[in-house]
Amino acid sequence: MSENWLDLAGKTIIVTGGSSGIGNAIVEELVAQNVNVINADLKSGEFKAKNLTFVQTDVTSPQAVEALVEQTVAKFGTIDGLVNNAGINLPRLLVDDKQPKGQYELTETAFNKMFAVNVKSVFLTSQAVGRILVHKHEGVIVNMSSEAGLEGSQGQSVYSATKGAINGFTRSWAKELGEYNVRVVGIAPGIMEATGLRTPSYEEALAYTRHKTVEQLRAGYKSTTTTPLGRSGHLSEVADLVCYYLSGRSSYITGVTTNVAGGKSRG
Ligand SMILES: NC(=O)c1ccc[n+]([C@@H]2O[C@H](COP(=O)([O-])OP(=O)(O)OC[C@H]3O[C@@H](n4cnc5c(N)ncnc54)[C@H](O)[C@@H]3O)[C@@H](O)[C@H]2O)c1
């Protein structure tokens, strides 16, 4: 992709959860576009570059988010964009008739954890960065949703609900911030190449909630019945859209969430 076409060089962009998976792919692509990238994650990633700054951040903590924004402005003078990518997924059943109150039945703890990381953090970072974008009358917020948030997903009801909440943020903040020339857009990936999220315990939990074996679950990753394009998505296919949305090339697009899911439309 031509660096000039996107014209992102010299911009300062915060990516949350940039040390692994999709976030790491976004960080790598933005670094290649000569963006000043700030990776806000609990742990630092393996990828290093001179225009990449790691700020250890728990995005569920208001104090940590405030410190992240202060440090970024102190170092780069401003912020041009935010990618709310950090997220977790704990598959759980609403009711497990085989093992009531077993390890895969939904608990308040699992509910609160998913809502803290996937929803509360997005409010905290978007407000802290949004104050700067509103003041300068320019900027973009990209929210990482999920195809599960658009369609619902067996065994992932709370995860789906958190992403549905994100879609509500995207639509509402686009309406609130449009007058300040700040755009808010969402991206909803489907089944992607393996990331840090797809751990063996995640696959075991999801297979259990769908009454399948892990092997049967894995077979679905490439099935045209699940995904019309018949393959998992490349992480770079999400990163490319993030770059486009952060650039002036998408200057009339706001308030929408785009499915990057190979045609998948069922959970
Ligand atoms: N992988 C998929 O198939 C898929 C599909 C749809 C949507 N998504 C979404 O994409 C995003 C990235 O997912 P991924 O698959 O790359 O996951 P991942 O586990 O590989 O990466 C998530 C990153 O977020 C960080 N993180 C978690 N909690 C944090 C916190 N409190 N503060 C700061 N950082 C924190 C982790 O340390 C990790 O580096 C998530 O929002 C996820 O819901 C992923």
The ligand as an SDF file (V2000), in Angstrom:
LIG
                    3D

 44 48  0  0  0  0  0  0  0  0999 V2000
   -9.2520  -12.9100   16.9560 N   0  0  0  0  0  0  0  0  0  0  0  0
  -10.4470  -12.8690   16.4250 C   0  0  0  0  0  0  0  0  0  0  0  0
  -10.8420  -13.7910   15.7080 O   0  0  0  0  0  0  0  0  0  0  0  0
  -11.3360  -11.6650   16.6550 C   0  0  0  0  0  0  0  0  0  0  0  0
  -12.5590  -11.6180   15.9900 C   0  0  0  0  0  0  0  0  0  0  0  0
  -13.3930  -10.5220   16.1950 C   0  0  0  0  0  0  0  0  0  0  0  0
  -12.9950   -9.4930   17.0340 C   0  0  0  0  0  0  0  0  0  0  0  0
  -11.7900   -9.5650   17.6750 N   0  0  0  0  0  0  0  0  0  0  0  0
  -11.4290   -8.4400   18.5560 C   0  0  0  0  0  0  0  0  0  0  0  0
  -10.1500   -7.9600   18.1830 O   0  0  0  0  0  0  0  0  0  0  0  0
   -9.4890   -7.4340   19.3310 C   0  0  0  0  0  0  0  0  0  0  0  0
   -8.1170   -8.0620   19.4630 C   0  0  0  0  0  0  0  0  0  0  0  0
   -8.2690   -9.4570   19.6420 O   0  0  0  0  0  0  0  0  0  0  0  0
   -7.0910  -10.4990   19.4150 P   0  0  0  0  0  0  0  0  0  0  0  0
   -7.7350  -11.7270   18.9010 O   0  0  0  0  0  0  0  0  0  0  0  0
   -5.9840   -9.8910   18.6470 O   0  0  0  0  0  0  0  0  0  0  0  0
   -6.6640  -10.7890   20.9360 O   0  0  0  0  0  0  0  0  0  0  0  0
   -5.2390  -10.9800   21.6250 P   0  0  0  0  0  0  0  0  0  0  0  0
   -5.5430  -11.7070   22.9090 O   0  0  0  0  0  0  0  0  0  0  0  0
   -4.2700  -11.6010   20.6810 O   0  0  0  0  0  0  0  0  0  0  0  0
   -4.7840   -9.4850   21.9510 O   0  0  0  0  0  0  0  0  0  0  0  0
   -5.4560   -8.6850   22.8810 C   0  0  0  0  0  0  0  0  0  0  0  0
   -4.4390   -7.7680   23.5440 C   0  0  0  0  0  0  0  0  0  0  0  0
   -5.1710   -6.9500   24.4900 O   0  0  0  0  0  0  0  0  0  0  0  0
   -4.3840   -6.8450   25.6630 C   0  0  0  0  0  0  0  0  0  0  0  0
   -5.2330   -6.5530   26.8270 N   0  0  0  0  0  0  0  0  0  0  0  0
   -6.1390   -7.3620   27.4270 C   0  0  0  0  0  0  0  0  0  0  0  0
   -6.6550   -6.7560   28.5150 N   0  0  0  0  0  0  0  0  0  0  0  0
   -6.0710   -5.5360   28.5910 C   0  0  0  0  0  0  0  0  0  0  0  0
   -6.1720   -4.4510   29.5050 C   0  0  0  0  0  0  0  0  0  0  0  0
   -6.9890   -4.5030   30.5860 N   0  0  0  0  0  0  0  0  0  0  0  0
   -5.4040   -3.3420   29.2920 N   0  0  0  0  0  0  0  0  0  0  0  0
   -4.5700   -3.2830   28.2160 C   0  0  0  0  0  0  0  0  0  0  0  0
   -4.4220   -4.2780   27.3220 N   0  0  0  0  0  0  0  0  0  0  0  0
   -5.1690   -5.4000   27.5240 C   0  0  0  0  0  0  0  0  0  0  0  0
   -3.7080   -8.2030   25.7920 C   0  0  0  0  0  0  0  0  0  0  0  0
   -2.5710   -8.1310   26.6510 O   0  0  0  0  0  0  0  0  0  0  0  0
   -3.3660   -8.5190   24.3430 C   0  0  0  0  0  0  0  0  0  0  0  0
   -2.0720   -8.0560   23.9860 O   0  0  0  0  0  0  0  0  0  0  0  0
  -10.4130   -7.7130   20.5250 C   0  0  0  0  0  0  0  0  0  0  0  0
  -11.1930   -6.5600   20.8120 O   0  0  0  0  0  0  0  0  0  0  0  0
  -11.2940   -8.8330   20.0240 C   0  0  0  0  0  0  0  0  0  0  0  0
  -12.5410   -8.8710   20.6860 O   0  0  0  0  0  0  0  0  0  0  0  0
  -10.9580  -10.6240   17.5120 C   0  0  0  0  0  0  0  0  0  0  0  0
  1  2  1  0
  2  3  2  0
  2  4  1  0
  4  5  1  0
  4 44  2  0
  5  6  2  0
  6  7  1  0
  7  8  2  0
  8  9  1  0
  8 44  1  0
  9 10  1  0
  9 42  1  0
 10 11  1  0
 11 12  1  0
 11 40  1  0
 12 13  1  0
 13 14  1  0
 14 15  2  0
 14 16  1  0
 14 17  1  0
 17 18  1  0
 18 19  2  0
 18 20  1  0
 18 21  1  0
 21 22  1  0
 22 23  1  0
 23 24  1  0
 23 38  1  0
 24 25  1  0
 25 26  1  0
 25 36  1  0
 26 27  1  0
 26 35  1  0
 27 28  2  0
 28 29  1  0
 29 30  1  0
 29 35  2  0
 30 31  1  0
 30 32  2  0
 32 33  1  0
 33 34  2  0
 34 35  1  0
 36 37  1  0
 36 38  1  0
 38 39  1  0
 40 41  1  0
 40 42  1  0
 42 43  1  0
M  CHG  2   8   1  16  -1
M  END
$$$$
